Amino acid sequence: MNGGHDERNQLSIGIDCLLAGERPSGVERATLGLLEGLAEIEPPDQHFAVLIAEGRDDAVPPGPALRVLTAPRWAGRRAGRVLYEQLIAAARLRAESVDVVHGPAYVLPLNWDGPSVATIHDAITVCRPEWCQWHNVVHYGMVMTASARRASAVVAPSEFTKQELIEHLGVESSRVRVAPLGVSESFAPADEEAVERLRGRYNLPEKYLLSVGNLEPRKNLAGVVRAFEALAGAIPHHLVIAGKCGWKYKQTLAAIEGSPVADRIRRLDWIAEEDLCGLYSGAEVLVQWSLHEGFGLTPLEAMACGTPVVISDGGALPEVAGKAAMVVPLDAGPEGLAGALRELVDDAQARARMSRRGIEHSAKYRWAAHAEVVARAYREVAIEAQ
């Protein structure tokens, strides 16, 4: 199983990946990114049992330190996952002689009584419940809070989220490890031939501004649509919005379909990771004007592809993007966003500078670096428990 590792002195880490679905986005992609990083660094003192629903084991990257523990297919669906995590997972992991349990998606099995690590990507269900589905508010409000307080260590993707956890969940600062998420090395500027193939496959216009994210209120895509409406008469571009339908998606769809420039707004569904690089590379500007983000992976991926990025000041976005992105505060309103986009679209030299700066900045974020911090947390909580 471990391809030459000495298991006698190794820690066995159980990682709950039941959240990983067939069309991963957001936290799901972050969870799979952690596995990618662990497979790359292969900590010599650790090996990993990855708990994942039947039919999704192909999402676990090959690596001598990673093995799959398959849960029933029903455990990969929302209600089934909650039941399996809280009623079955702890016993299953004890049977596998796991030393440390990691919940990389907000929650732990609360009947696990050994060393544990919980990754909490944001505290939005507690601090801004109006932006979340009611059942997520109830479930995460109870189980995430209990997990955060019970965990031996808590991982946050940003300093912003760390402060949220301290303020809203009562987590002691000493228990929080900040581990920024990563960008896979597959994200790089695509050549023109690859971009043209993608344009043809998705029937995309020659010039477009791009937003990528699930259709839900927090992503503020309706605000981006309003900004585009104010801008459309002055530029030849279209607006492309890519993402699967989330909570209250009909509000966003109504903003798109009812727009006076609806004929210049192209909505795509979920885009597979292998196509994202070409989608980012073909865009003149990537816009993420979210109300709140615990990290912000999309801007970094776009930067890695050489695309200039415009972000809001919502949550951790300015922290993560640094000086490589243009920040348009939410208080500026859609008119302010439209003005900033017009300025950038009209200035090819500024876009070229932002492209170079973004490639350099995004290179600092790698899944291996994320995994190093998390693996250190595994080690520390195991030692503390001895």
C-alpha positions as semicolon CSV with decimal commas, in nm:
position;residue;x (nm);y (nm);z (nm)
1;M;0,000;0,000;0,000
2;N;0,269;0,247;0,089
3;G;0,524;0,177;-0,179
4;G;0,830;0,155;0,043
5;H;0,726;0,378;0,336
6;D;0,798;0,233;0,680
7;E;0,450;0,208;0,832
8;R;0,572;0,111;1,178
9;N;0,655;0,471;1,271
10;Q;0,395;0,638;1,056
11;L;0,083;0,824;1,154
12;S;-0,235;0,709;0,985
13;I;-0,456;1,005;0,890
14;G;-0,822;0,960;0,802
15;I;-0,949;1,231;0,565
16;D;-1,323;1,274;0,515
17;C;-1,377;1,345;0,144
18;L;-1,745;1,251;0,125
19;L;-1,824;1,603;0,005
20;A;-1,645;1,546;-0,327
21;G;-1,909;1,517;-0,599
22;E;-1,910;1,463;-0,973
23;R;-1,898;1,836;-1,055
24;P;-1,667;1,980;-0,788
25;S;-1,647;2,350;-0,717
26;G;-1,534;2,565;-0,427
27;V;-1,470;2,363;-0,112
28;E;-1,484;2,035;-0,305
29;R;-1,198;2,150;-0,527
30;A;-1,005;2,266;-0,220
31;T;-1,049;1,921;-0,063
32;L;-0,922;1,748;-0,377
33;G;-0,639;2,003;-0,397
34;L;-0,525;1,898;-0,050
35;L;-0,505;1,538;-0,172
36;E;-0,305;1,656;-0,473
37;G;-0,062;1,833;-0,243
38;L;-0,026;1,538;-0,006
39;A;0,042;1,305;-0,300
40;E;0,313;1,545;-0,413
41;I;0,493;1,591;-0,082
42;E;0,436;1,237;0,058
43;P;0,521;1,317;0,423
44;P;0,760;1,039;0,527
45;D;0,595;1,001;0,868
46;Q;0,234;0,984;0,743
47;H;-0,002;0,786;0,525
48;F;-0,363;0,862;0,446
49;A;-0,694;0,680;0,438
50;V;-0,929;0,881;0,215
51;L;-1,296;0,825;0,294
52;I;-1,495;0,888;-0,024
53;A;-1,826;0,775;-0,172
54;E;-1,838;0,479;-0,408
55;G;-1,792;0,588;-0,767
56;R;-1,573;0,887;-0,676
57;D;-1,251;0,701;-0,593
58;D;-1,107;0,816;-0,927
59;A;-1,090;1,166;-0,774
60;V;-0,817;1,049;-0,535
61;P;-0,477;1,113;-0,698
62;P;-0,243;0,816;-0,731
63;G;0,027;0,806;-0,468
64;P;0,185;0,542;-0,247
65;A;0,082;0,731;0,070
66;L;-0,290;0,752;-0,021
67;R;-0,542;0,470;-0,008
68;V;-0,916;0,478;-0,060
69;L;-1,180;0,387;0,197
70;T;-1,506;0,356;0,005
71;A;-1,834;0,459;0,164
72;P;-2,172;0,363;0,013
73;R;-2,282;0,569;-0,285
74;W;-2,566;0,724;-0,080
75;A;-2,306;0,874;0,157
76;G;-2,202;1,108;-0,125
77;R;-2,542;1,281;-0,128
78;R;-2,622;1,566;0,109
79;A;-2,850;1,394;0,363
80;G;-2,660;1,067;0,337
81;R;-2,329;1,242;0,395
82;V;-2,452;1,407;0,716
83;L;-2,582;1,073;0,848
84;Y;-2,270;0,879;0,752
85;E;-2,033;1,140;0,896
86;Q;-2,209;1,160;1,231
87;L;-2,324;0,798;1,278
88;I;-2,080;0,569;1,095
89;A;-1,754;0,743;0,995
90;A;-1,588;0,746;1,338
91;A;-1,636;0,371;1,388
92;R;-1,516;0,303;1,033
93;L;-1,200;0,505;1,089
94;R;-1,133;0,342;1,428
95;A;-1,157;0,003;1,258
96;E;-0,887;0,121;1,018
97;S;-0,662;0,215;1,316
98;V;-0,654;0,580;1,215
99;D;-0,453;0,804;1,450
100;V;-0,584;1,146;1,341
101;V;-0,908;1,245;1,167
102;H;-0,928;1,544;0,933
103;G;-1,255;1,707;0,829
104;P;-1,142;1,924;0,534
105;A;-1,493;2,058;0,465
106;Y;-1,610;2,234;0,784
107;V;-1,713;1,935;0,997
108;L;-1,578;1,642;1,197
109;P;-1,750;1,321;1,306
110;L;-1,844;1,451;1,651
111;N;-1,824;1,105;1,810
112;W;-1,455;1,078;1,719
113;D;-1,263;1,117;2,046
114;G;-0,904;1,116;1,921
115;P;-0,675;1,387;1,776
116;S;-0,845;1,582;1,498
117;V;-0,806;1,866;1,248
118;A;-1,094;2,064;1,098
119;T;-1,058;2,291;0,795
120;I;-1,312;2,574;0,805
121;H;-1,312;2,777;0,486
122;D;-1,537;3,055;0,614
123;A;-1,788;3,128;0,890
124;I;-2,054;3,266;0,658
125;T;-2,336;3,044;0,790
126;V;-2,282;3,199;1,133
127;C;-2,185;3,559;1,053
128;R;-2,406;3,613;0,742
129;P;-2,679;3,346;0,753
130;E;-2,900;3,548;0,518
131;W;-2,665;3,452;0,233
132;C;-2,702;3,078;0,298
133;Q;-2,959;2,802;0,261
134;W;-3,156;2,749;0,582
135;H;-3,055;2,384;0,617
136;N;-2,687;2,481;0,582
137;V;-2,738;2,748;0,848
138;V;-2,887;2,488;1,082
139;H;-2,640;2,207;1,004
140;Y;-2,318;2,407;0,989
141;G;-2,430;2,644;1,261
142;M;-2,446;2,347;1,497
143;V;-2,198;2,091;1,364
144;M;-1,935;2,331;1,227
145;T;-1,931;2,529;1,551
146;A;-1,900;2,210;1,756
147;S;-1,627;2,081;1,521
148;A;-1,429;2,404;1,549
149;R;-1,441;2,395;1,928
150;R;-1,373;2,022;1,952
151;A;-1,088;1,998;1,697
152;S;-0,732;1,968;1,823
153;A;-0,635;2,217;1,551
154;V;-0,830;2,424;1,300
155;V;-0,706;2,511;0,950
156;A;-0,819;2,838;0,788
157;P;-0,734;2,935;0,428
158;S;-0,674;3,302;0,508
159;E;-0,602;3,544;0,791
160;F;-0,947;3,691;0,728
161;T;-1,112;3,356;0,796
162;K;-0,893;3,300;1,101
163;Q;-1,028;3,621;1,252
164;E;-1,385;3,513;1,166
165;L;-1,331;3,187;1,352
166;I;-1,194;3,364;1,656
167;E;-1,471;3,625;1,660
168;H;-1,777;3,423;1,561
169;L;-1,695;3,065;1,667
170;G;-1,486;3,134;1,976
171;V;-1,180;2,943;1,848
172;E;-0,858;3,023;2,032
173;S;-0,598;3,184;1,808
174;S;-0,333;2,930;1,916
175;R;-0,536;2,645;1,764
176;V;-0,570;2,802;1,416
177;R;-0,321;2,730;1,137
178;V;-0,347;2,948;0,826
179;A;-0,287;2,740;0,513
180;P;-0,359;2,931;0,188
181;L;-0,511;2,719;-0,086
182;G;-0,320;2,635;-0,402
183;V;-0,330;2,660;-0,779
184;S;-0,261;2,344;-0,976
185;E;0,032;2,366;-1,214
186;S;-0,206;2,282;-1,501
187;F;-0,324;2,644;-1,488
188;A;-0,103;2,840;-1,727
189;P;-0,163;3,066;-2,028
190;A;-0,323;2,854;-2,300
191;D;-0,201;2,893;-2,657
192;E;-0,428;3,050;-2,917
193;E;-0,512;2,716;-3,075
194;A;-0,640;2,579;-2,743
195;V;-0,842;2,896;-2,682
196;E;-0,997;2,874;-3,029
197;R;-1,093;2,510;-2,974
198;L;-1,264;2,607;-2,650
199;R;-1,442;2,899;-2,820
200;G;-1,579;2,663;-3,077
201;R;-1,686;2,402;-2,823
202;Y;-1,878;2,651;-2,609
203;N;-1,978;2,894;-2,884
204;L;-1,796;3,184;-2,717
205;P;-1,751;3,534;-2,863
206;E;-1,412;3,668;-2,969
207;K;-1,395;3,926;-2,690
208;Y;-1,546;3,861;-2,349
209;L;-1,533;3,951;-1,982
210;L;-1,564;3,648;-1,754
211;S;-1,715;3,561;-1,416
212;V;-1,681;3,209;-1,275
213;G;-1,880;3,090;-0,974
214;N;-2,195;2,914;-0,866
215;L;-2,514;3,111;-0,924
216;E;-2,603;3,220;-0,571
217;P;-2,654;3,559;-0,399
218;R;-2,313;3,568;-0,230
219;K;-2,133;3,568;-0,565
220;N;-2,309;3,896;-0,655
221;L;-2,335;3,805;-1,022
222;A;-2,643;4,026;-1,056
223;G;-2,417;4,318;-0,962
224;V;-2,172;4,217;-1,235
225;V;-2,461;4,204;-1,484
226;R;-2,570;4,556;-1,387
227;A;-2,213;4,681;-1,428
228;F;-2,197;4,521;-1,772
229;E;-2,523;4,690;-1,869
230;A;-2,368;5,027;-1,785
231;L;-2,059;4,937;-1,985
232;A;-2,192;4,745;-2,283
233;G;-2,259;5,046;-2,506
234;A;-1,896;5,153;-2,487
235;I;-1,719;4,822;-2,560
236;P;-1,762;4,536;-2,811
237;H;-1,726;4,261;-2,549
238;H;-1,976;4,006;-2,426
239;L;-2,009;3,889;-2,064
240;V;-1,961;3,516;-2,001
241;I;-2,085;3,371;-1,672
242;A;-1,983;3,012;-1,590
243;G;-2,109;2,813;-1,293
244;K;-2,370;2,565;-1,181
245;C;-2,699;2,673;-1,030
246;G;-2,678;2,715;-0,654
247;W;-2,907;2,853;-0,386
248;K;-3,157;3,116;-0,509
249;Y;-3,009;3,085;-0,858
250;K;-3,333;3,213;-1,011
251;Q;-3,251;3,565;-0,894
252;T;-2,930;3,561;-1,097
253;L;-3,100;3,400;-1,396
254;A;-3,369;3,668;-1,384
255;A;-3,102;3,941;-1,385
256;I;-2,938;3,780;-1,690
257;E;-3,252;3,699;-1,888
258;G;-3,420;4,031;-1,808
259;S;-3,116;4,240;-1,895
260;P;-3,151;4,490;-2,181
261;V;-2,822;4,346;-2,313
262;A;-2,918;3,982;-2,257
263;D;-2,814;3,901;-2,615
264;R;-2,455;3,982;-2,515
265;I;-2,451;3,772;-2,197
266;R;-2,351;3,409;-2,242
267;R;-2,425;3,175;-1,952
268;L;-2,241;2,847;-1,925
269;D;-2,301;2,572;-1,672
270;W;-2,030;2,407;-1,463
271;I;-1,698;2,388;-1,650
272;A;-1,461;2,094;-1,603
273;E;-1,115;2,182;-1,473
274;E;-0,948;2,074;-1,797
275;D;-1,148;2,344;-1,982
276;L;-1,108;2,620;-1,724
277;C;-0,757;2,710;-1,837
278;G;-0,874;2,787;-2,191
279;L;-1,179;2,973;-2,060
280;Y;-0,965;3,195;-1,837
281;S;-0,700;3,246;-2,107
282;G;-0,955;3,357;-2,365
283;A;-1,105;3,623;-2,138
284;E;-0,987;3,982;-2,151
285;V;-1,070;4,032;-1,782
286;L;-1,188;3,803;-1,499
287;V;-1,435;3,966;-1,259
288;Q;-1,505;3,828;-0,912
289;W;-1,720;4,080;-0,730
290;S;-1,838;3,857;-0,446
291;L;-2,001;3,987;-0,130
292;H;-1,790;3,751;0,081
293;E;-1,513;3,496;0,020
294;G;-1,314;3,300;0,276
295;F;-1,031;3,270;0,023
296;G;-1,089;3,320;-0,350
297;L;-0,941;3,049;-0,570
298;T;-1,091;3,166;-0,900
299;P;-0,890;3,495;-0,923
300;L;-0,563;3,309;-0,860
301;E;-0,639;3,049;-1,129
302;A;-0,721;3,325;-1,376
303;M;-0,397;3,506;-1,286
304;A;-0,201;3,186;-1,346
305;C;-0,352;3,184;-1,697
306;G;-0,234;3,541;-1,757
307;T;-0,578;3,701;-1,731
308;P;-0,612;4,043;-1,561
309;V;-0,837;4,022;-1,255
310;V;-1,086;4,264;-1,098
311;I;-1,215;4,178;-0,750
312;S;-1,435;4,321;-0,477
313;D;-1,323;4,394;-0,122
314;G;-1,551;4,115;0,004
315;G;-1,388;3,899;0,269
316;A;-1,043;3,758;0,195
317;L;-1,024;3,856;-0,174
318;P;-0,787;4,156;-0,132
319;E;-0,567;3,957;0,107
320;V;-0,529;3,670;-0,138
321;A;-0,498;3,869;-0,461
322;G;-0,257;4,124;-0,317
323;K;-0,140;4,394;-0,558
324;A;-0,186;4,166;-0,858
325;A;-0,559;4,246;-0,895
326;M;-0,762;4,564;-0,931
327;V;-0,987;4,605;-0,625
328;V;-1,324;4,776;-0,676
329;P;-1,499;4,814;-0,337
330;L;-1,856;4,693;-0,314
331;D;-1,951;5,041;-0,195
332;A;-1,860;5,172;-0,542
333;G;-2,172;5,003;-0,677
334;P;-2,219;4,861;-1,029
335;E;-2,139;5,204;-1,179
336;G;-1,801;5,204;-1,007
337;L;-1,729;4,853;-1,130
338;A;-1,830;4,954;-1,483
339;G;-1,590;5,250;-1,474
340;A;-1,300;5,034;-1,356
341;L;-1,367;4,772;-1,623
342;R;-1,390;5,038;-1,895
343;E;-1,055;5,178;-1,783
344;L;-0,892;4,837;-1,795
345;V;-1,046;4,731;-2,126
346;D;-0,924;5,053;-2,287
347;D;-0,565;5,017;-2,158
348;A;-0,378;4,728;-2,323
349;Q;-0,054;4,819;-2,147
350;A;-0,221;4,805;-1,804
351;R;-0,365;4,463;-1,889
352;A;-0,022;4,339;-1,996
353;R;0,130;4,459;-1,667
354;M;-0,146;4,294;-1,467
355;S;-0,104;3,974;-1,665
356;R;0,268;3,952;-1,579
357;R;0,209;4,047;-1,217
358;G;-0,071;3,791;-1,183
359;I;0,139;3,505;-1,320
360;E;0,415;3,587;-1,071
361;H;0,175;3,627;-0,780
362;S;-0,026;3,309;-0,841
363;A;0,297;3,104;-0,856
364;K;0,330;3,159;-0,478
365;Y;0,019;2,947;-0,418
366;R;0,072;2,573;-0,459
367;W;-0,115;2,275;-0,320
368;A;0,211;2,126;-0,194
369;A;0,263;2,432;0,029
370;H;-0,096;2,402;0,156
371;A;-0,040;2,031;0,228
372;E;0,284;2,102;0,417
373;V;0,099;2,320;0,669
374;V;-0,181;2,066;0,707
375;A;0,063;1,773;0,747
376;R;0,245;1,971;1,017
377;A;-0,088;2,013;1,197
378;Y;-0,145;1,636;1,182
379;R;0,197;1,581;1,337
380;E;0,146;1,840;1,610
381;V;-0,196;1,716;1,725
382;A;-0,073;1,356;1,733
383;I;0,223;1,453;1,951
384;E;0,003;1,659;2,184
385;A;-0,228;1,361;2,232
386;Q;0,049;1,128;2,342
